[in-house]
Amino acid sequence: MRIFSGFYEDLSLALNYYRELAPSVGRSFIQEVNRALMQIERFPASGHAVRELRMLRLNRFPYGIYYYLAVDGEPVALFLYHHKRDVRKDWPK
């Protein structure tokens, strides 16, 4: 699985927020992100289709991982997005 640098930026911002709430919440968040990434890696088509991408929602946290499947079938994680943000506003035209 490939992961774009923007994904890590999104992850860092969210993780810092949850760590400020409580270190245990930060640990739970990163564990959930890792679980979701492993699911995408094992079952690439498991996310919901969203335009040209796929999105897998995290459990217990209001985020989704947006990714696509490369020509060779390898998942490529693009960004981690909070559900309250309107992805259509930030979507490339």
TIMI-2910 file (N, C-alpha, C, CB; in pm, 1 decimal, decimal comma, always signed):
<rs>
+----------+----------+----------+----------+----------+----------+----------+----------+----------+----------+----------+----------+------+
!      n_x !      n_y !      n_z !     ca_x !     ca_y !     ca_z !      c_x !      c_y !      c_z !     cb_x !     cb_y !     cb_z ! resn !
+----------+----------+----------+----------+----------+----------+----------+----------+----------+----------+----------+----------+------+
!    +83,7 !   -117,5 !     +0,0 !     +0,0 !     +0,0 !     +0,0 !    +88,5 !   +124,2 !     +0,0 !    -95,4 !     -0,4 !   +121,2 !  Met !
!    +51,0 !   +218,0 !    -84,6 !   +122,5 !   +345,1 !    -88,3 !    +39,6 !   +450,5 !    -14,1 !   +150,7 !   +389,4 !   -235,8 !  Arg !
!   +108,5 !   +543,9 !    +48,2 !    +41,1 !   +649,7 !   +122,2 !   +102,8 !   +783,1 !    +82,9 !    +51,2 !   +626,5 !   +275,9 !  Ile !
!    +19,8 !   +875,0 !    +33,7 !    +67,3 !  +1007,2 !     -4,5 !   +101,8 !  +1089,5 !   +118,3 !    -37,3 !  +1079,4 !    -88,7 !  Phe !
!   +191,5 !  +1185,9 !   +100,5 !   +236,1 !  +1269,0 !   +212,3 !   +121,3 !  +1349,8 !   +272,7 !   +346,9 !  +1363,0 !   +166,5 !  Ser !
!    +24,7 !  +1389,3 !   +192,3 !    -90,3 !  +1463,4 !   +244,4 !   -168,2 !  +1385,3 !   +348,3 !   -182,0 !  +1501,8 !   +131,9 !  Gly !
!   -170,4 !  +1253,5 !   +333,1 !   -236,9 !  +1168,3 !   +431,3 !   -168,6 !  +1182,9 !   +566,6 !   -236,1 !  +1020,5 !   +385,6 !  Phe !
!    -35,6 !  +1181,1 !   +565,8 !    +38,4 !  +1193,6 !   +692,0 !    +16,9 !  +1330,3 !   +757,2 !   +187,9 !  +1170,7 !   +667,8 !  Tyr !
!     +2,0 !  +1434,2 !   +675,3 !    -26,0 !  +1567,6 !   +729,1 !   -161,6 !  +1569,4 !   +798,5 !    -22,1 !  +1673,6 !   +616,9 !  Glu !
!   -263,4 !  +1511,9 !   +731,8 !   -396,6 !  +1503,2 !   +790,5 !   -393,0 !  +1421,9 !   +920,0 !   -495,5 !  +1440,3 !   +690,5 !  Asp !
!   -321,4 !  +1311,2 !   +916,0 !   -310,9 !  +1223,6 !  +1032,7 !   -245,7 !  +1296,8 !  +1149,2 !   -230,9 !  +1097,1 !   +998,2 !  Leu !
!   -140,1 !  +1369,6 !  +1122,3 !    -68,6 !  +1441,9 !  +1226,8 !   -159,0 !  +1545,0 !  +1295,3 !    +55,0 !  +1510,9 !  +1168,1 !  Ser !
!   -234,9 !  +1620,1 !  +1216,8 !   -325,6 !  +1720,6 !  +1273,6 !   -431,0 !  +1655,0 !  +1363,0 !   -394,2 !  +1800,8 !  +1161,2 !  Leu !
!   -492,6 !  +1549,3 !  +1312,4 !   -596,5 !  +1481,5 !  +1390,4 !   -538,5 !  +1416,5 !  +1514,9 !   -667,4 !  +1376,5 !  +1305,2 !  Ala !
!   -424,1 !  +1352,9 !  +1500,3 !   -361,3 !  +1285,8 !  +1614,4 !   -322,8 !  +1386,1 !  +1722,8 !   -237,3 !  +1207,5 !  +1568,8 !  Leu !
!   -268,8 !  +1499,2 !  +1684,7 !   -235,2 !  +1602,3 !  +1783,3 !   -359,3 !  +1648,9 !  +1859,3 !   -167,9 !  +1721,9 !  +1714,5 !  Asn !
!   -470,2 !  +1664,6 !  +1787,6 !   -594,8 !  +1705,3 !  +1851,6 !   -637,7 !  +1601,6 !  +1955,9 !   -705,7 !  +1724,8 !  +1746,1 !  Tyr !
!   -638,9 !  +1475,4 !  +1917,6 !   -684,1 !  +1370,7 !  +2010,1 !   -586,6 !  +1350,2 !  +2125,9 !   -702,9 !  +1239,2 !  +1935,2 !  Tyr !
!   -459,3 !  +1366,7 !  +2101,9 !   -361,4 !  +1355,2 !  +2210,9 !   -380,1 !  +1467,4 !  +2312,5 !   -217,6 !  +1357,9 !  +2155,0 !  Arg !
!   -419,7 !  +1586,4 !  +2265,6 !   -445,8 !  +1695,7 !  +2358,0 !   -567,0 !  +1666,4 !  +2445,8 !   -466,9 !  +1825,4 !  +2281,4 !  Glu !
!   -666,3 !  +1597,2 !  +2389,4 !   -781,8 !  +1558,6 !  +2469,5 !   -739,0 !  +1462,9 !  +2580,2 !   -890,3 !  +1494,1 !  +2381,2 !  Leu !
!   -665,8 !  +1360,1 !  +2540,1 !   -613,3 !  +1260,5 !  +2635,5 !   -520,9 !  +1167,3 !  +2558,7 !   -729,8 !  +1179,4 !  +2706,2 !  Ala !
!   -405,6 !  +1133,6 !  +2616,5 !   -313,7 !  +1042,3 !  +2547,2 !   -378,9 !   +910,0 !  +2507,2 !   -194,0 !  +1014,2 !  +2634,9 !  Pro !
!   -469,3 !   +859,8 !  +2590,4 !   -534,8 !   +732,2 !  +2557,5 !   -624,8 !   +745,5 !  +2434,9 !   -617,2 !   +682,2 !  +2677,2 !  Ser !
!   -684,5 !   +862,6 !  +2415,5 !   -768,4 !   +885,0 !  +2297,3 !   -680,3 !   +890,1 !  +2172,6 !   -851,1 !  +1016,6 !  +2311,5 !  Val !
!   -563,4 !   +952,4 !  +2184,4 !   -468,5 !   +954,3 !  +2073,2 !   -424,8 !   +813,8 !  +2033,9 !   -346,8 !  +1037,9 !  +2109,3 !  Gly !
!   -398,3 !   +730,1 !  +2134,3 !   -358,5 !   +591,1 !  +2105,4 !   -472,0 !   +515,6 !  +2037,4 !   -316,9 !   +518,1 !  +2235,1 !  Arg !
!   -594,0 !   +534,9 !  +2086,0 !   -709,7 !   +468,2 !  +2024,7 !   -728,1 !   +513,2 !  +1879,9 !   -838,0 !   +497,0 !  +2105,8 !  Ser !
!   -706,6 !   +641,7 !  +1855,8 !   -722,1 !   +694,4 !  +1720,8 !   -620,4 !   +631,8 !  +1625,5 !   -707,3 !   +846,6 !  +1721,1 !  Phe !
!   -494,8 !   +628,9 !  +1665,2 !   -391,8 !   +574,0 !  +1576,0 !   -412,8 !   +424,0 !  +1555,2 !   -250,6 !   +600,5 !  +1633,4 !  Ile !
!   -460,0 !   +353,9 !  +1657,4 !   -491,5 !   +211,0 !  +1640,9 !   -603,9 !   +192,1 !  +1540,5 !   -530,4 !   +147,7 !  +1776,0 !  Gln !
!   -703,7 !   +278,2 !  +1544,0 !   -815,2 !   +267,8 !  +1450,2 !   -770,6 !   +301,4 !  +1308,2 !   -929,6 !   +360,4 !  +1492,8 !  Glu !
!   -684,6 !   +400,4 !  +1292,9 !   -631,9 !   +432,2 !  +1159,5 !   -553,5 !   +312,8 !  +1105,8 !   -541,6 !   +559,3 !  +1164,0 !  Val !
!   -469,5 !   +252,6 !  +1188,1 !   -392,2 !   +135,7 !  +1144,5 !   -482,5 !    +19,3 !  +1108,3 !   -294,5 !    +92,9 !  +1253,1 !  Asn !
!   -589,0 !     -2,3 !  +1185,9 !   -683,4 !   -109,7 !  +1155,7 !   -747,8 !    -87,0 !  +1019,4 !   -791,5 !   -119,2 !  +1265,1 !  Arg !
!   -789,9 !    +37,8 !   +994,1 !   -855,2 !    +70,1 !   +867,3 !   -758,2 !    +54,7 !   +749,7 !   -911,1 !   +213,2 !   +871,2 !  Ala !
!   -633,6 !    +97,5 !   +767,2 !   -535,2 !    +81,8 !   +659,6 !   -509,4 !    -65,7 !   +629,7 !   -403,5 !   +151,7 !   +696,8 !  Leu !
!   -504,0 !   -148,7 !   +734,1 !   -485,9 !   -293,0 !   +711,2 !   -605,8 !   -351,9 !   +639,3 !   -463,4 !   -366,8 !   +844,2 !  Met !
!   -725,8 !   -305,0 !   +673,1 !   -845,2 !   -354,2 !   +603,8 !   -840,2 !   -317,5 !   +456,0 !   -972,9 !   -297,2 !   +668,6 !  Gln !
!   -802,0 !   -193,8 !   +426,6 !   -791,1 !   -150,4 !   +286,6 !   -687,5 !   -234,2 !   +214,1 !   -754,1 !     -0,6 !   +277,9 !  Ile !
!   -575,7 !   -260,6 !   +280,4 !   -469,7 !   -338,9 !   +216,6 !   -516,8 !   -481,9 !   +187,8 !   -344,0 !   -341,4 !   +305,9 !  Glu !
!   -587,7 !   -541,5 !   +281,8 !   -634,8 !   -679,8 !   +264,9 !   -755,6 !   -690,1 !   +172,6 !   -669,4 !   -739,3 !   +399,7 !  Arg !
!   -845,1 !   -590,8 !   +179,9 !   -969,6 !   -591,9 !   +102,6 !   -985,7 !   -456,6 !    +33,5 !  -1092,9 !   -622,9 !   +194,3 !  Phe !
!   -910,8 !   -433,8 !    -73,8 !   -906,5 !   -300,8 !   -136,5 !  -1041,9 !   -245,1 !   -180,5 !   -817,1 !   -305,9 !   -254,8 !  Pro !
!  -1135,9 !   -330,1 !   -212,8 !  -1266,0 !   -280,9 !   -259,8 !  -1365,4 !   -262,6 !   -145,7 !  -1323,7 !   -376,4 !   -362,7 !  Ala !
!  -1319,9 !   -269,4 !    -20,8 !  -1413,0 !   -263,7 !    +91,4 !  -1468,5 !   -124,0 !   +119,2 !  -1345,4 !   -314,7 !   +214,0 !  Ser !
!  -1402,8 !    -20,4 !    +73,2 !  -1453,2 !   +115,3 !    +94,2 !  -1566,7 !   +148,1 !     -0,7 !  -1341,5 !   +216,3 !    +77,4 !  Gly !
!  -1644,0 !   +250,3 !    +34,8 !  -1754,4 !   +295,6 !    -49,7 !  -1699,9 !   +376,8 !   -165,9 !  -1855,8 !   +379,1 !    +31,8 !  His !
!  -1759,5 !   +359,9 !   -283,0 !  -1718,9 !   +437,5 !   -400,0 !  -1764,9 !   +582,0 !   -383,4 !  -1777,0 !   +376,1 !   -530,5 !  Ala !
!  -1671,7 !   +675,4 !   -403,0 !  -1699,3 !   +818,9 !   -396,8 !  -1631,6 !   +880,6 !   -518,4 !  -1647,8 !   +884,2 !   -261,2 !  Val !
!  -1711,2 !   +907,0 !   -620,7 !  -1657,5 !   +951,3 !   -749,6 !  -1549,9 !   +853,5 !   -796,4 !  -1599,5 !  +1095,5 !   -739,0 !  Arg !
!  -1429,2 !   +902,9 !   -822,9 !  -1322,8 !   +813,8 !   -872,5 !  -1249,7 !   +743,0 !   -759,4 !  -1222,8 !   +892,7 !   -955,9 !  Glu !
!  -1283,3 !   +776,8 !   -636,4 !  -1211,2 !   +723,5 !   -521,2 !  -1296,4 !   +623,8 !   -444,5 !  -1167,5 !   +836,6 !   -428,8 !  Leu !
!  -1236,9 !   +571,2 !   -338,8 !  -1307,5 !   +489,2 !   -241,5 !  -1284,1 !   +552,2 !   -105,4 !  -1259,5 !   +339,2 !   -245,1 !  Arg !
!  -1377,6 !   +528,7 !    -11,1 !  -1365,0 !   +585,6 !   +122,3 !  -1406,0 !   +480,3 !   +223,8 !  -1451,3 !   +714,2 !   +137,3 !  Met !
!  -1320,0 !   +463,7 !   +323,8 !  -1350,0 !   +373,3 !   +434,3 !  -1359,5 !   +456,9 !   +561,0 !  -1241,2 !   +260,7 !   +448,2 !  Leu !
!  -1473,8 !   +449,9 !   +626,9 !  -1494,3 !   +524,8 !   +751,0 !  -1423,3 !   +456,0 !   +866,8 !  -1644,5 !   +539,5 !   +781,6 !  Arg !
!  -1368,7 !   +537,9 !   +955,3 !  -1310,8 !   +483,8 !  +1077,4 !  -1423,1 !   +451,1 !  +1175,1 !  -1209,6 !   +583,8 !  +1140,4 !  Leu !
!  -1400,9 !   +352,4 !  +1258,6 !  -1493,0 !   +323,1 !  +1367,6 !  -1460,1 !   +416,1 !  +1483,6 !  -1484,2 !   +173,0 !  +1411,0 !  Asn !
!  -1560,5 !   +467,2 !  +1551,6 !  -1546,9 !   +546,3 !  +1674,3 !  -1488,5 !   +685,2 !  +1653,9 !  -1462,0 !   +472,6 !  +1771,0 !  Arg !
!  -1447,1 !   +720,4 !  +1535,1 !  -1393,2 !   +854,3 !  +1508,8 !  -1456,1 !   +906,5 !  +1379,8 !  -1235,8 !   +852,1 !  +1498,2 !  Phe !
!  -1483,2 !  +1037,8 !  +1371,9 !  -1554,1 !  +1092,8 !  +1255,4 !  -1463,4 !  +1122,4 !  +1136,1 !  -1625,4 !  +1218,9 !  +1295,1 !  Pro !
!  -1389,6 !  +1023,4 !  +1092,8 !  -1297,1 !  +1039,0 !   +981,0 !  -1315,5 !   +926,1 !   +880,5 !  -1151,9 !  +1042,8 !  +1031,0 !  Tyr !
!  -1276,0 !   +955,3 !   +757,9 !  -1272,1 !   +853,9 !   +653,8 !  -1137,5 !   +859,3 !   +583,4 !  -1387,4 !   +873,5 !   +553,2 !  Gly !
!  -1092,3 !   +744,8 !   +537,0 !   -969,2 !   +736,7 !   +457,2 !  -1011,4 !   +730,7 !   +310,8 !   -880,6 !   +610,7 !   +497,2 !  Ile !
!   -966,1 !   +827,7 !   +233,8 !   -994,6 !   +830,5 !    +90,1 !   -874,4 !   +772,9 !    +16,4 !  -1026,3 !   +976,2 !    +40,8 !  Tyr !
!   -903,9 !   +683,0 !    -76,9 !   -797,4 !   +614,3 !   -149,3 !   -846,7 !   +573,5 !   -287,0 !   -748,2 !   +491,0 !    -71,0 !  Tyr !
!   -753,8 !   +532,4 !   -368,7 !   -789,9 !   +477,4 !   -499,5 !   -707,7 !   +351,6 !   -522,1 !   -766,1 !   +581,5 !   -614,5 !  Tyr !
!   -748,4 !   +275,0 !   -620,7 !   -675,4 !   +154,6 !   -657,2 !   -594,5 !   +184,6 !   -782,2 !   -771,9 !    +34,0 !   -680,0 !  Leu !
!   -463,7 !   +167,7 !   -771,2 !   -375,2 !   +190,1 !   -885,3 !   -403,0 !    +84,6 !   -992,9 !   -225,6 !   +185,8 !   -841,0 !  Ala !
!   -347,1 !   +105,4 !  -1108,9 !   -366,8 !    +12,9 !  -1221,1 !   -329,1 !   -130,2 !  -1181,9 !   -283,7 !    +57,8 !  -1342,7 !  Val !
!   -226,0 !   -143,6 !  -1098,3 !   -182,9 !   -276,7 !  -1055,6 !   -267,7 !   -332,6 !   -940,6 !    -37,4 !   -272,1 !  -1013,7 !  Asp !
!   -371,1 !   -256,7 !   -897,1 !   -459,8 !   -301,3 !   -790,7 !   -415,6 !   -261,6 !   -651,0 !   -473,3 !   -447,6 !   -796,6 !  Gly !
!   -297,7 !   -199,2 !   -641,2 !   -248,2 !   -158,3 !   -510,4 !   -325,3 !    -36,3 !   -460,2 !    -97,4 !   -127,8 !   -516,7 !  Glu !
!   -372,4 !    -38,5 !   -334,8 !   -440,4 !    +79,1 !   -280,3 !   -341,9 !   +193,0 !   -255,5 !   -513,1 !    +43,2 !   -150,2 !  Pro !
!   -388,8 !   +314,6 !   -280,4 !   -308,4 !   +434,6 !   -258,6 !   -391,0 !   +529,5 !   -171,9 !   -266,5 !   +502,5 !   -395,3 !  Val !
!   -350,0 !   +546,9 !    -45,1 !   -421,1 !   +635,9 !    +47,3 !   -384,3 !   +780,5 !    +16,6 !   -387,5 !   +601,2 !   +195,4 !  Ala !
!   -486,1 !   +863,1 !     -4,6 !   -463,6 !  +1002,4 !    -40,2 !   -477,0 !  +1096,5 !    +78,0 !   -559,1 !  +1043,3 !   -147,7 !  Leu !
!   -589,7 !  +1086,8 !   +150,2 !   -609,6 !  +1177,5 !   +262,1 !   -704,3 !  +1119,0 !   +365,2 !   -662,3 !  +1310,5 !   +213,0 !  Phe !
!   -696,3 !  +1176,1 !   +483,1 !   -781,0 !  +1141,4 !   +596,2 !   -870,7 !  +1262,1 !   +617,1 !   -696,9 !  +1105,4 !   +726,9 !  Leu !
!  -1001,2 !  +1242,7 !   +611,6 !  -1091,7 !  +1355,9 !   +606,6 !  -1196,2 !  +1348,2 !   +716,7 !  -1159,0 !  +1363,3 !   +471,2 !  Tyr !
!  -1216,8 !  +1458,8 !   +786,7 !  -1320,7 !  +1466,1 !   +890,2 !  -1457,0 !  +1472,2 !   +822,9 !  -1299,4 !  +1590,0 !   +983,3 !  His !
!  -1554,9 !  +1399,8 !   +876,3 !  -1687,2 !  +1391,7 !   +814,6 !  -1763,2 !  +1524,0 !   +813,0 !  -1768,8 !  +1289,4 !   +885,8 !  His !
!  -1729,4 !  +1615,7 !   +902,2 !  -1800,9 !  +1743,8 !   +903,7 !  -1751,3 !  +1839,4 !   +795,9 !  -1787,1 !  +1809,2 !  +1039,6 !  Lys !
!  -1637,1 !  +1810,6 !   +738,0 !  -1587,7 !  +1892,4 !   +627,5 !  -1657,8 !  +1848,0 !   +500,0 !  -1432,3 !  +1881,1 !   +613,1 !  Arg !
!  -1679,3 !  +1939,3 !   +410,5 !  -1744,0 !  +1908,3 !   +283,2 !  -1636,1 !  +1876,1 !   +180,5 !  -1833,7 !  +2027,0 !   +234,8 !  Asp !
!  -1618,7 !  +1748,3 !   +154,4 !  -1512,8 !  +1703,7 !    +64,0 !  -1530,7 !  +1763,3 !    -75,6 !  -1510,6 !  +1550,5 !    +56,0 !  Val !
!  -1654,8 !  +1792,4 !   -113,4 !  -1678,8 !  +1847,9 !   -248,1 !  -1615,5 !  +1985,4 !   -265,2 !  -1829,1 !  +1857,1 !   -275,5 !  Arg !
!  -1605,4 !  +2063,2 !   -156,7 !  -1543,4 !  +2195,2 !   -165,8 !  -1393,0 !  +2186,0 !   -191,8 !  -1569,1 !  +2273,8 !    -37,8 !  Lys !
!  -1330,2 !  +2083,0 !   -137,1 !  -1184,9 !  +2066,6 !   -152,5 !  -1147,6 !  +1975,6 !   -268,3 !  -1125,5 !  +2012,0 !    -25,2 !  Asp !
!  -1248,2 !  +1919,6 !   -333,7 !  -1222,8 !  +1822,7 !   -441,5 !  -1158,7 !  +1891,8 !   -559,8 !  -1353,2 !  +1753,0 !   -485,2 !  Trp !
!  -1052,5 !  +1834,9 !   -615,1 !   -991,4 !  +1895,8 !   -734,5 !  -1090,6 !  +1902,1 !   -850,2 !   -866,5 !  +1816,8 !   -777,2 !  Pro !
!  -1090,6 !  +2010,2 !   -920,6 !  -1183,4 !  +2027,1 !  -1033,6 !  -1131,4 !  +1957,9 !  -1157,8 !  -1206,4 !  +2175,7 !  -1063,0 !  Lys !
+----------+----------+----------+----------+----------+----------+----------+----------+----------+----------+----------+----------+------+
</rs>
